Amino acid sequence: MAATSSSCSAPATAAPKTAYALFLHRAELQRRRKQFARVSQTKIHLTGQLINKLKQRLHNCTYEDLQILVRESKFKQLLEQNLQHRRKQLKAIAKKSPKLKRLQK
């Protein structure tokens, strides 16, 4: 997902927000019962930060870096669409089942 050894790659030391988001994402992936929404939200957050870093260095980027930027943007949009679709599914199921509605609160 990230560009390696290019003029547009992220610095070696990650910002505290990014490091904590990575920690949360790894912790969620290690859980026995993963929560789709939580995993997707951290992916969206991390991908958004990567896109922002690439955009900040846009004037120094190579053609490959621009391709990476486009790919990451599409990936983020896909994740957001999947998350939105999942929320709609859960709402539809909650309308049918009062017991599930109580579990979501």
N, CA, C and O atoms as CSV, one atom per row, in Angstrom:
chain,resi,resn,atom,element,x,y,z
A,1,MET,N,N,0.824,-1.184,0.000
A,1,MET,CA,C,0.000,0.000,0.000
A,1,MET,C,C,0.867,1.246,0.000
A,1,MET,O,O,0.494,2.237,-0.628
A,2,ALA,N,N,1.983,1.240,0.661
A,2,ALA,CA,C,2.819,2.433,0.760
A,2,ALA,C,C,3.937,2.388,-0.261
A,2,ALA,O,O,4.382,1.319,-0.679
A,3,ALA,N,N,4.381,3.573,-0.653
A,3,ALA,CA,C,5.488,3.667,-1.590
A,3,ALA,C,C,6.789,3.388,-0.851
A,3,ALA,O,O,6.995,3.866,0.265
A,4,THR,N,N,7.658,2.618,-1.474
A,4,THR,CA,C,8.934,2.323,-0.845
A,4,THR,C,C,10.052,2.849,-1.700
A,4,THR,O,O,9.992,2.794,-2.928
A,5,SER,N,N,11.065,3.355,-1.056
A,5,SER,CA,C,12.276,3.886,-1.679
A,5,SER,C,C,11.990,4.852,-2.815
A,5,SER,O,O,12.594,4.749,-3.883
A,6,SER,N,N,11.095,5.772,-2.602
A,6,SER,CA,C,10.836,6.795,-3.608
A,6,SER,C,C,10.991,8.159,-2.970
A,6,SER,O,O,11.104,8.285,-1.751
A,7,SER,N,N,10.994,9.164,-3.802
A,7,SER,CA,C,11.175,10.516,-3.301
A,7,SER,C,C,9.957,11.007,-2.542
A,7,SER,O,O,10.005,12.055,-1.898
A,8,CYS,N,N,8.883,10.269,-2.614
A,8,CYS,CA,C,7.631,10.703,-2.010
A,8,CYS,C,C,7.245,9.865,-0.799
A,8,CYS,O,O,6.149,10.043,-0.265
A,9,SER,N,N,8.095,8.970,-0.353
A,9,SER,CA,C,7.744,8.077,0.740
A,9,SER,C,C,7.692,8.809,2.075
A,9,SER,O,O,8.271,9.883,2.238
A,10,ALA,N,N,6.990,8.207,3.016
A,10,ALA,CA,C,6.811,8.804,4.340
A,10,ALA,C,C,8.123,8.747,5.114
A,10,ALA,O,O,8.956,7.879,4.853
A,11,PRO,N,N,8.317,9.662,6.064
A,11,PRO,CA,C,9.533,9.642,6.869
A,11,PRO,C,C,9.595,8.406,7.757
A,11,PRO,O,O,8.578,7.757,8.003
A,12,ALA,N,N,10.788,8.086,8.235
A,12,ALA,CA,C,10.988,6.877,9.041
A,12,ALA,C,C,10.228,6.953,10.362
A,12,ALA,O,O,9.706,5.939,10.827
A,13,THR,N,N,10.157,8.116,10.966
A,13,THR,CA,C,9.434,8.245,12.222
A,13,THR,C,C,8.020,8.720,11.935
A,13,THR,O,O,7.822,9.773,11.330
A,14,ALA,N,N,7.050,7.950,12.366
A,14,ALA,CA,C,5.655,8.287,12.133
A,14,ALA,C,C,5.170,9.267,13.190
A,14,ALA,O,O,5.683,9.299,14.309
A,15,ALA,N,N,4.190,10.053,12.825
A,15,ALA,CA,C,3.583,10.986,13.766
A,15,ALA,C,C,2.873,10.182,14.855
A,15,ALA,O,O,2.465,9.047,14.610
A,16,PRO,N,N,2.719,10.749,16.050
A,16,PRO,CA,C,2.053,10.012,17.131
A,16,PRO,C,C,0.654,9.541,16.743
A,16,PRO,O,O,0.246,8.445,17.127
A,17,LYS,N,N,-0.080,10.347,15.995
A,17,LYS,CA,C,-1.420,9.948,15.591
A,17,LYS,C,C,-1.356,8.704,14.711
A,17,LYS,O,O,-2.149,7.777,14.871
A,18,THR,N,N,-0.418,8.695,13.795
A,18,THR,CA,C,-0.272,7.560,12.888
A,18,THR,C,C,0.179,6.318,13.648
A,18,THR,O,O,-0.350,5.229,13.429
A,19,ALA,N,N,1.130,6.473,14.518
A,19,ALA,CA,C,1.633,5.337,15.290
A,19,ALA,C,C,0.516,4.738,16.152
A,19,ALA,O,O,0.396,3.516,16.244
A,20,TYR,N,N,-0.289,5.575,16.774
A,20,TYR,CA,C,-1.375,5.085,17.605
A,20,TYR,C,C,-2.450,4.409,16.752
A,20,TYR,O,O,-3.012,3.387,17.146
A,21,ALA,N,N,-2.728,4.981,15.593
A,21,ALA,CA,C,-3.711,4.372,14.687
A,21,ALA,C,C,-3.228,2.997,14.226
A,21,ALA,O,O,-4.018,2.058,14.130
A,22,LEU,N,N,-1.929,2.881,13.940
A,22,LEU,CA,C,-1.371,1.579,13.571
A,22,LEU,C,C,-1.483,0.586,14.728
A,22,LEU,O,O,-1.801,-0.585,14.521
A,23,PHE,N,N,-1.221,1.059,15.936
A,23,PHE,CA,C,-1.346,0.211,17.122
A,23,PHE,C,C,-2.781,-0.292,17.261
A,23,PHE,O,O,-3.003,-1.481,17.492
A,24,LEU,N,N,-3.760,0.613,17.120
A,24,LEU,CA,C,-5.163,0.213,17.236
A,24,LEU,C,C,-5.552,-0.784,16.153
A,24,LEU,O,O,-6.277,-1.746,16.408
A,25,HIS,N,N,-5.060,-0.538,14.942
A,25,HIS,CA,C,-5.393,-1.422,13.828
A,25,HIS,C,C,-4.821,-2.821,14.062
A,25,HIS,O,O,-5.512,-3.818,13.853
A,26,ARG,N,N,-3.581,-2.893,14.487
A,26,ARG,CA,C,-2.964,-4.193,14.766
A,26,ARG,C,C,-3.670,-4.909,15.914
A,26,ARG,O,O,-3.876,-6.122,15.870
A,27,ALA,N,N,-4.037,-4.149,16.933
A,27,ALA,CA,C,-4.736,-4.745,18.069
A,27,ALA,C,C,-6.090,-5.311,17.636
A,27,ALA,O,O,-6.486,-6.392,18.074
A,28,GLU,N,N,-6.786,-4.586,16.787
A,28,GLU,CA,C,-8.088,-5.062,16.314
A,28,GLU,C,C,-7.930,-6.301,15.438
A,28,GLU,O,O,-8.753,-7.214,15.507
A,29,LEU,N,N,-6.897,-6.342,14.627
A,29,LEU,CA,C,-6.663,-7.511,13.780
A,29,LEU,C,C,-6.323,-8.754,14.597
A,29,LEU,O,O,-6.591,-9.873,14.161
A,30,GLN,N,N,-5.741,-8.567,15.770
A,30,GLN,CA,C,-5.367,-9.692,16.616
A,30,GLN,C,C,-6.539,-10.233,17.439
A,30,GLN,O,O,-6.448,-11.321,18.007
A,31,ARG,N,N,-7.617,-9.490,17.504
A,31,ARG,CA,C,-8.775,-9.940,18.268
A,31,ARG,C,C,-9.383,-11.175,17.637
A,31,ARG,O,O,-9.363,-11.340,16.417
A,32,ARG,N,N,-9.914,-12.024,18.464
A,32,ARG,CA,C,-10.559,-13.237,17.965
A,32,ARG,C,C,-11.807,-12.885,17.159
A,32,ARG,O,O,-12.028,-13.437,16.081
A,33,ARG,N,N,-12.606,-11.986,17.668
A,33,ARG,CA,C,-13.819,-11.552,16.981
A,33,ARG,C,C,-13.614,-10.120,16.500
A,33,ARG,O,O,-13.870,-9.160,17.226
A,34,LYS,N,N,-13.156,-10.002,15.282
A,34,LYS,CA,C,-12.864,-8.685,14.716
A,34,LYS,C,C,-14.156,-7.921,14.449
A,34,LYS,O,O,-15.174,-8.504,14.076
A,35,GLN,N,N,-14.095,-6.625,14.645
A,35,GLN,CA,C,-15.232,-5.773,14.338
A,35,GLN,C,C,-14.946,-5.075,13.007
A,35,GLN,O,O,-14.036,-4.252,12.901
A,36,PHE,N,N,-15.739,-5.420,12.002
A,36,PHE,CA,C,-15.531,-4.922,10.651
A,36,PHE,C,C,-15.447,-3.399,10.608
A,36,PHE,O,O,-14.568,-2.836,9.956
A,37,ALA,N,N,-16.363,-2.744,11.303
A,37,ALA,CA,C,-16.401,-1.277,11.260
A,37,ALA,C,C,-15.136,-0.663,11.848
A,37,ALA,O,O,-14.592,0.291,11.293
A,38,ARG,N,N,-14.676,-1.197,12.949
A,38,ARG,CA,C,-13.490,-0.648,13.601
A,38,ARG,C,C,-12.237,-0.844,12.744
A,38,ARG,O,O,-11.413,0.062,12.624
A,39,VAL,N,N,-12.102,-2.029,12.151
A,39,VAL,CA,C,-10.958,-2.305,11.285
A,39,VAL,C,C,-11.000,-1.378,10.069
A,39,VAL,O,O,-9.978,-0.814,9.679
A,40,SER,N,N,-12.176,-1.224,9.477
A,40,SER,CA,C,-12.307,-0.368,8.299
A,40,SER,C,C,-12.028,1.089,8.624
A,40,SER,O,O,-11.398,1.787,7.830
A,41,GLN,N,N,-12.484,1.558,9.775
A,41,GLN,CA,C,-12.255,2.952,10.148
A,41,GLN,C,C,-10.771,3.242,10.333
A,41,GLN,O,O,-10.291,4.299,9.924
A,42,THR,N,N,-10.049,2.320,10.940
A,42,THR,CA,C,-8.614,2.561,11.106
A,42,THR,C,C,-7.893,2.499,9.764
A,42,THR,O,O,-6.947,3.253,9.535
A,43,LYS,N,N,-8.334,1.602,8.869
A,43,LYS,CA,C,-7.747,1.560,7.529
A,43,LYS,C,C,-7.998,2.869,6.788
A,43,LYS,O,O,-7.097,3.403,6.141
A,44,ILE,N,N,-9.214,3.380,6.883
A,44,ILE,CA,C,-9.559,4.637,6.225
A,44,ILE,C,C,-8.705,5.767,6.780
A,44,ILE,O,O,-8.195,6.597,6.026
A,45,HIS,N,N,-8.550,5.797,8.101
A,45,HIS,CA,C,-7.750,6.844,8.744
A,45,HIS,C,C,-6.294,6.782,8.283
A,45,HIS,O,O,-5.707,7.802,7.925
A,46,LEU,N,N,-5.721,5.587,8.295
A,46,LEU,CA,C,-4.322,5.431,7.895
A,46,LEU,C,C,-4.121,5.749,6.414
A,46,LEU,O,O,-3.141,6.393,6.040
A,47,THR,N,N,-5.036,5.304,5.590
A,47,THR,CA,C,-4.937,5.587,4.163
A,47,THR,C,C,-5.079,7.079,3.895
A,47,THR,O,O,-4.386,7.626,3.037
A,48,GLY,N,N,-5.968,7.737,4.623
A,48,GLY,CA,C,-6.128,9.185,4.483
A,48,GLY,C,C,-4.858,9.930,4.862
A,48,GLY,O,O,-4.485,10.900,4.202
A,49,GLN,N,N,-4.193,9.483,5.922
A,49,GLN,CA,C,-2.940,10.120,6.322
A,49,GLN,C,C,-1.857,9.905,5.270
A,49,GLN,O,O,-1.078,10.814,4.982
A,50,LEU,N,N,-1.810,8.716,4.703
A,50,LEU,CA,C,-0.832,8.438,3.652
A,50,LEU,C,C,-1.087,9.318,2.429
A,50,LEU,O,O,-0.150,9.860,1.842
A,51,ILE,N,N,-2.344,9.455,2.052
A,51,ILE,CA,C,-2.695,10.306,0.911
A,51,ILE,C,C,-2.296,11.747,1.182
A,51,ILE,O,O,-1.753,12.418,0.305
A,52,ASN,N,N,-2.561,12.226,2.389
A,52,ASN,CA,C,-2.191,13.604,2.730
A,52,ASN,C,C,-0.687,13.824,2.653
A,52,ASN,O,O,-0.234,14.863,2.173
A,53,LYS,N,N,0.089,12.852,3.125
A,53,LYS,CA,C,1.552,12.979,3.053
A,53,LYS,C,C,2.027,12.998,1.608
A,53,LYS,O,O,2.931,13.755,1.255
A,54,LEU,N,N,1.417,12.162,0.772
A,54,LEU,CA,C,1.787,12.149,-0.636
A,54,LEU,C,C,1.425,13.471,-1.316
A,54,LEU,O,O,2.184,13.978,-2.143
A,55,LYS,N,N,0.276,14.018,-0.967
A,55,LYS,CA,C,-0.157,15.292,-1.555
A,55,LYS,C,C,0.765,16.435,-1.148
A,55,LYS,O,O,1.000,17.350,-1.938
A,56,GLN,N,N,1.290,16.395,0.075
A,56,GLN,CA,C,2.199,17.442,0.533
A,56,GLN,C,C,3.500,17.439,-0.258
A,56,GLN,O,O,4.129,18.483,-0.434
A,57,ARG,N,N,3.898,16.275,-0.729
A,57,ARG,CA,C,5.152,16.153,-1.479
A,57,ARG,C,C,4.908,15.972,-2.977
A,57,ARG,O,O,5.742,15.403,-3.682
A,58,LEU,N,N,3.794,16.445,-3.448
A,58,LEU,CA,C,3.386,16.228,-4.825
A,58,LEU,C,C,4.374,16.807,-5.842
A,58,LEU,O,O,4.573,16.228,-6.909
A,59,HIS,N,N,4.982,17.926,-5.522
A,59,HIS,CA,C,5.896,18.557,-6.476
A,59,HIS,C,C,7.177,17.753,-6.681
A,59,HIS,O,O,7.848,17.947,-7.695
A,60,ASN,N,N,7.541,16.866,-5.767
A,60,ASN,CA,C,8.745,16.043,-5.891
A,60,ASN,C,C,8.448,14.608,-6.322
A,60,ASN,O,O,9.365,13.792,-6.425
A,61,CYS,N,N,7.198,14.297,-6.570
A,61,CYS,CA,C,6.805,12.918,-6.832
A,61,CYS,C,C,7.117,12.478,-8.261
A,61,CYS,O,O,7.127,13.277,-9.197
A,62,THR,N,N,7.369,11.189,-8.388
A,62,THR,CA,C,7.571,10.583,-9.694
A,62,THR,C,C,6.225,10.089,-10.226
A,62,THR,O,O,5.202,10.171,-9.545
A,63,TYR,N,N,6.250,9.581,-11.440
A,63,TYR,CA,C,5.034,9.030,-12.043
A,63,TYR,C,C,4.516,7.852,-11.214
A,63,TYR,O,O,3.306,7.706,-11.043
A,64,GLU,N,N,5.403,7.024,-10.707
A,64,GLU,CA,C,5.006,5.886,-9.865
A,64,GLU,C,C,4.313,6.359,-8.596
A,64,GLU,O,O,3.347,5.746,-8.143
A,65,ASP,N,N,4.811,7.456,-8.023
A,65,ASP,CA,C,4.199,8.002,-6.815
A,65,ASP,C,C,2.783,8.505,-7.102
A,65,ASP,O,O,1.889,8.372,-6.266
A,66,LEU,N,N,2.588,9.076,-8.275
A,66,LEU,CA,C,1.249,9.537,-8.649
A,66,LEU,C,C,0.305,8.351,-8.842
A,66,LEU,O,O,-0.874,8.423,-8.495
A,67,GLN,N,N,0.831,7.268,-9.394
A,67,GLN,CA,C,0.020,6.065,-9.527
A,67,GLN,C,C,-0.372,5.516,-8.149
A,67,GLN,O,O,-1.498,5.062,-7.947
A,68,ILE,N,N,0.553,5.567,-7.232
A,68,ILE,CA,C,0.279,5.118,-5.858
A,68,ILE,C,C,-0.797,5.993,-5.229
A,68,ILE,O,O,-1.693,5.492,-4.550
A,69,LEU,N,N,-0.707,7.298,-5.456
A,69,LEU,CA,C,-1.697,8.229,-4.914
A,69,LEU,C,C,-3.094,7.907,-5.439
A,69,LEU,O,O,-4.063,7.905,-4.680
A,70,VAL,N,N,-3.190,7.639,-6.719
A,70,VAL,CA,C,-4.484,7.296,-7.312
A,70,VAL,C,C,-4.999,5.980,-6.736
A,70,VAL,O,O,-6.175,5.869,-6.387
A,71,ARG,N,N,-4.119,4.985,-6.635
A,71,ARG,CA,C,-4.512,3.688,-6.098
A,71,ARG,C,C,-4.981,3.800,-4.646
A,71,ARG,O,O,-5.983,3.194,-4.264
A,72,GLU,N,N,-4.265,4.566,-3.853
A,72,GLU,CA,C,-4.645,4.746,-2.441
A,72,GLU,C,C,-5.978,5.485,-2.322
A,72,GLU,O,O,-6.795,5.162,-1.459
A,73,SER,N,N,-6.195,6.474,-3.185
A,73,SER,CA,C,-7.461,7.214,-3.157
A,73,SER,C,C,-8.633,6.299,-3.499
A,73,SER,O,O,-9.682,6.360,-2.858
A,74,LYS,N,N,-8.451,5.454,-4.508
A,74,LYS,CA,C,-9.506,4.508,-4.873
A,74,LYS,C,C,-9.751,3.505,-3.757
A,74,LYS,O,O,-10.897,3.149,-3.480
A,75,PHE,N,N,-8.686,3.049,-3.119
A,75,PHE,CA,C,-8.808,2.107,-2.012
A,75,PHE,C,C,-9.592,2.727,-0.861
A,75,PHE,O,O,-10.451,2.076,-0.267
A,76,LYS,N,N,-9.297,3.979,-0.550
A,76,LYS,CA,C,-10.004,4.668,0.532
A,76,LYS,C,C,-11.484,4.820,0.195
A,76,LYS,O,O,-12.340,4.608,1.054
A,77,GLN,N,N,-11.788,5.185,-1.046
A,77,GLN,CA,C,-13.188,5.319,-1.455
A,77,GLN,C,C,-13.918,3.990,-1.350
A,77,GLN,O,O,-15.066,3.943,-0.908
A,78,LEU,N,N,-13.263,2.918,-1.749
A,78,LEU,CA,C,-13.864,1.593,-1.669
A,78,LEU,C,C,-14.145,1.201,-0.212
A,78,LEU,O,O,-15.210,0.670,0.102
A,79,LEU,N,N,-13.190,1.468,0.661
A,79,LEU,CA,C,-13.401,1.178,2.087
A,79,LEU,C,C,-14.582,1.967,2.649
A,79,LEU,O,O,-15.401,1.427,3.394
A,80,GLU,N,N,-14.662,3.240,2.290
A,80,GLU,CA,C,-15.760,4.075,2.781
A,80,GLU,C,C,-17.098,3.571,2.261
A,80,GLU,O,O,-18.084,3.566,2.997
A,81,GLN,N,N,-17.146,3.148,0.999
A,81,GLN,CA,C,-18.382,2.606,0.437
A,81,GLN,C,C,-18.773,1.310,1.135
A,81,GLN,O,O,-19.942,1.107,1.462
A,82,ASN,N,N,-17.797,0.433,1.365
A,82,ASN,CA,C,-18.077,-0.828,2.054
A,82,ASN,C,C,-18.592,-0.591,3.465
A,82,ASN,O,O,-19.520,-1.263,3.914
A,83,LEU,N,N,-17.994,0.358,4.158
A,83,LEU,CA,C,-18.423,0.671,5.518
A,83,LEU,C,C,-19.843,1.242,5.518
A,83,LEU,O,O,-20.663,0.881,6.362
A,84,GLN,N,N,-20.122,2.119,4.583
A,84,GLN,CA,C,-21.464,2.701,4.485
A,84,GLN,C,C,-22.498,1.612,4.152
A,84,GLN,O,O,-23.595,1.602,4.711
A,85,HIS,N,N,-22.145,0.711,3.251
A,85,HIS,CA,C,-23.045,-0.385,2.891
A,85,HIS,C,C,-23.304,-1.286,4.102
A,85,HIS,O,O,-24.437,-1.712,4.330
A,86,ARG,N,N,-22.266,-1.572,4.868
A,86,ARG,CA,C,-22.408,-2.410,6.064
A,86,ARG,C,C,-23.334,-1.756,7.081
A,86,ARG,O,O,-24.158,-2.427,7.703
A,87,ARG,N,N,-23.194,-0.439,7.248
A,87,ARG,CA,C,-24.077,0.270,8.192
A,87,ARG,C,C,-25.531,0.184,7.749
A,87,ARG,O,O,-26.426,0.000,8.574
A,88,LYS,N,N,-25.768,0.318,6.435
A,88,LYS,CA,C,-27.134,0.211,5.921
A,88,LYS,C,C,-27.688,-1.187,6.150
A,88,LYS,O,O,-28.859,-1.343,6.495
A,89,GLN,N,N,-26.854,-2.201,5.959
A,89,GLN,CA,C,-27.290,-3.572,6.208
A,89,GLN,C,C,-27.680,-3.765,7.667
A,89,GLN,O,O,-28.714,-4.361,7.969
A,90,LEU,N,N,-26.843,-3.255,8.571
A,90,LEU,CA,C,-27.139,-3.405,9.999
A,90,LEU,C,C,-28.420,-2.677,10.386
A,90,LEU,O,O,-29.180,-3.168,11.221
A,91,LYS,N,N,-28.671,-1.508,9.790
A,91,LYS,CA,C,-29.912,-0.789,10.074
A,91,LYS,C,C,-31.119,-1.578,9.597
A,91,LYS,O,O,-32.135,-1.642,10.290
A,92,ALA,N,N,-31.017,-2.178,8.417
A,92,ALA,CA,C,-32.121,-2.966,7.884
A,92,ALA,C,C,-32.388,-4.180,8.763
A,92,ALA,O,O,-33.543,-4.518,9.026
A,93,ILE,N,N,-31.336,-4.830,9.212
A,93,ILE,CA,C,-31.490,-5.999,10.084
A,93,ILE,C,C,-32.068,-5.571,11.427
A,93,ILE,O,O,-32.892,-6.282,12.002
A,94,ALA,N,N,-31.642,-4.413,11.930
A,94,ALA,CA,C,-32.118,-3.932,13.228
A,94,ALA,C,C,-33.610,-3.630,13.186
A,94,ALA,O,O,-34.310,-3.816,14.181
A,95,LYS,N,N,-34.097,-3.169,12.046
A,95,LYS,CA,C,-35.532,-2.895,11.923
A,95,LYS,C,C,-36.340,-4.184,12.022
A,95,LYS,O,O,-37.455,-4.196,12.544
A,96,LYS,N,N,-35.763,-5.265,11.513
A,96,LYS,CA,C,-36.461,-6.550,11.520
A,96,LYS,C,C,-36.360,-7.258,12.866
A,96,LYS,O,O,-37.249,-8.026,13.233
A,97,SER,N,N,-35.303,-7.008,13.587
A,97,SER,CA,C,-35.066,-7.733,14.826
A,97,SER,C,C,-34.863,-6.775,15.991
A,97,SER,O,O,-33.822,-6.122,16.060
A,98,PRO,N,N,-35.824,-6.666,16.910
A,98,PRO,CA,C,-35.671,-5.780,18.076
A,98,PRO,C,C,-34.516,-6.199,18.993
A,98,PRO,O,O,-33.896,-5.350,19.634
A,99,LYS,N,N,-34.226,-7.509,19.058
A,99,LYS,CA,C,-33.144,-7.978,19.915
A,99,LYS,C,C,-31.802,-7.439,19.430
A,99,LYS,O,O,-30.976,-7.029,20.245
A,100,LEU,N,N,-31.572,-7.432,18.130
A,100,LEU,CA,C,-30.328,-6.922,17.572
A,100,LEU,C,C,-30.222,-5.413,17.792
A,100,LEU,O,O,-29.124,-4.885,17.971
A,101,LYS,N,N,-31.355,-4.726,17.779
A,101,LYS,CA,C,-31.352,-3.274,17.999
A,101,LYS,C,C,-30.802,-2.954,19.375
A,101,LYS,O,O,-30.068,-1.980,19.544
A,102,ARG,N,N,-31.154,-3.772,20.364
A,102,ARG,CA,C,-30.648,-3.548,21.717
A,102,ARG,C,C,-29.141,-3.815,21.786
A,102,ARG,O,O,-28.434,-3.145,22.539
A,103,LEU,N,N,-28.651,-4.764,21.026
A,103,LEU,CA,C,-27.221,-5.097,21.038
A,103,LEU,C,C,-26.364,-4.001,20.415
A,103,LEU,O,O,-25.207,-3.837,20.802
A,104,GLN,N,N,-26.902,-3.249,19.463
A,104,GLN,CA,C,-26.131,-2.203,18.793
A,104,GLN,C,C,-25.926,-0.991,19.680
A,104,GLN,O,O,-24.981,-0.234,19.457
A,105,LYS,N,N,-26.768,-0.776,20.671
A,105,LYS,CA,C,-26.646,0.415,21.532
A,105,LYS,C,C,-25.545,0.272,22.512
A,105,LYS,O,O,-25.306,1.179,23.309
